Amino acid sequence: MSPLRLLTTTLLCTLVITVHAQLSISATDTDYTIDFDNTLAGVNLGVFAGLGLIDVGISAGQLDSKAWSITGMSDGDVAFGGTGVTGDFSRTTTTGGASTGGLYAVNTNTVLDPDFSLGVQPTADDMTPGSIRLKLLNSIAATTIKTLTITYDVYVYNDQGRSSTLDLAYSSDNLTYYTISSRQTQTVEIADGSPAWSKTTVTKKIYGLNWANADPFYLAWQFDDLGGSGSRDEIAIDNIKVNVSDSNPDLLITEIMYSPNSTEPNYEWIELYNNSSESVNLEEFIFFDNSGAGTQTVLGPNFTLAASTGVILHNNTISSTDFKALWETGENIPAIAINLPELTNTGKTIGLWGNRAYFDNGNTTNAINALSFQNGAASWPSVGATDGASIYLTSLAADNTAGSNWSMSLDAGSSPVGTAYTVTSITGGGSRILGAGSDTGSPYAGVPLPVTWLSFEGKVMPQKTILYWSTALEINNQYFKVEKSLNGKQWTEIGKVPGKGTFYTESHYSYELEEIQRPYYFRITQVDFDGKQSSTKLIQLSPGNRSVIKAFPTLLDSKTPLNITVTGLATDRVYNIQVRSITGRMVYDNRMISTGEISQVILPLSLPQNTYFLQITEGSRPVYKTRILLR
């Protein structure tokens, strides 16, 4: 890099850090990654070295407190824009096994190939409880952010006999934080005999935001004790990735049973349909009626609603098992028992919100879907006192806020235009009666696929091949067949993995086999208890999929040409090779399309003797990192 270019780059970096204080989100559908190994404007300067956090005059190795806040340390709290550069806030670096409480730059890899993260060593006085908070800013002009996806790695060094928790929370005002219970990470109470850093990756989408341009939004990682006694494990977070969207999933209220002949309100229900192309996890969603004495219900279950499927929200005064038994739908109908507000027969406003931070006491402006139904008024269908029928949206393409797009359910057995059916009174356990019968409706008339596939991929590694797949929904799923083929037509079963029967939450699976020596096609086939099957797409893996990237030498003599050889890059892939100084200054930057051959990194001869870091990325994904010593 020429001196002029280097000076220009340095000035630009300084300008960006000055302008973008906190993590500035300037585009939708873009990953913003905090890896603590590289400078991110407004967040950290250079490789994080555990030197604390500060607002003005940030130095290499520090965090920018405009983006970070720390609570729960014995030395006090550091608010956004505050200063914490001594004591608990500046414990420098560790590779594990620290005993003094405080904030650390944690190296979860090796000394020669470091990978730093933001970590804490909790004690009785530090981080029990406590939190690390991150401030985000919507810098997208004239854009309101509706959905946020957060992904991060949690590292745990289990060397102590006490278990701890790490929760993810969010806030729109930095005053009230809402904890996402399903994303809690727990450390193991029994210490490992030979402790090492273990990693867990956490992902969560938060829907229904009303995050306006120039407004902040906050994420928090909350620490606390769980069980056991004695000292506590070290915990660190890394590779924090934020991605935002200006749209919500198309979730619709499509059927309402507000006047059943069965006992009210026990047998009232709402049908919710996912009219989008993506699966949606309903945790943190809120159902609410705006009746004045309204009932706010958080959909607590970690429930994933697959694309083009529905779910019934019914009163928790009856069980989902009894509800399904009454409607004779078996497991074909997903159902969630909630504190459903009584649906008055004259009508009311009901709605669905995506999160608690922007619920705003039922402000329908922030709702993902809301409507005001009326019985027999304003073009809404009229349901008589003894009809016992639901009303339903006549088309998924129709506006569900207009009463003219709704009709009363008619029994298909008694009407040529009927699409619903009438239930009969049945007996539950003992002499228990499930409803009075004669209710007419079509709660989730569609039959979902037995398995909704989310992903399928494979990796060829030294001495083994691993297949990974995930599902959003399983219904009567007995097991998965793992199959391979030479030509993609004739298949051989090589293994089985048990399914989860009927399960409405996202699931992840893997299967390991020996390292393949020739190209193969793979697929996963799901098998129902009744023998029905469905399969994933095909993927092809070959020994060439295994590429071990190496860079050498990593010890350079300043008196010789500063050349580094890189091998193992996959053919026809776009890589970015960068070399930075220990302070984060870029000294080499090259974007290339690999030919699969050896690549050369030629560094400037004028580089001073020091420590440097070489990193190779493919897109936004780091694929290799090592330390270079120049002496």
HULINNOR-V987835 format. One record per helix or strand of 3 or more residues. SS is the DSSP state (H for helix, E for strand). FROM is the first residue (numbers start at 1). LEN is the number of residues. Records with the same first field share a line. If there is no record, write none. Layout:
SS=FROM-LEN, FROM-LEN
This chain:
H=3-17, 87-3, 320-8, 364-3, 403-3, 543-3
E=23-3, 32-3, 68-6, 76-3, 102-6, 116-6, 130-9, 147-11, 162-10, 178-9, 197-10, 216-13, 234-12, 251-7, 269-6, 286-4, 296-3, 310-6, 335-4, 347-7, 369-6, 391-3, 406-3, 420-3, 451-11, 464-22, 492-12, 507-7, 520-9, 533-3, 539-3, 550-3, 563-5, 574-8, 586-8, 599-4, 610-9, 621-10
